[in-house]
Amino acid sequence: MLRTVEPQLYSVLRIVFGFLFVMHGLQKLLGVFGGTQVGLTSLVGAAALIETVGGSLIMGGLFTSCVAFVCSGEMAAAYFIVHQPQARWPVQNGGEPAVLFCFAFLYMATRGGGLWSLDRLLARGGAVGARGD
């Protein structure tokens, strides 16, 4: 039954993960949502840019495969640089979000933008109302 709405649900997954990633980026970039603003020339500043710009592109489904691959790598690096040294398991070191983002973005890198994406719109030459798979 849910198989019939799988393309739509994938797009919802991509949009939600992209939105949440943007929120993490804005915490660092602007110091909003309970975050602390960091300098752009730091490693955390680079992460903030990747999260804000990458999350926005993933949300819109633009250059999804390439951007999601970069974001997946950023989350893997964040896990091993920040979280893993604190404790062995993600549940102990607070790294669950990094692991979840990493693997969700890795999946998106293989899958692309999906049904509701700018990638799809551009591939179809901007055709509106084109049948989606």
Secondary structure, DSSP 4 states (H G I P E B T S, - for coil): -GGGGHHHHHHHHHHHHHHHHHHHHHHHHH--TT-----TTSHHHHHHHHHHHHHHHHHHTSSHHHHHHHHHHHHHHHIIIIITTT-SSHHHHT-HHHHHHHHHHHHHHHH-S-SSSHHHHHHTTT-TTPPP-
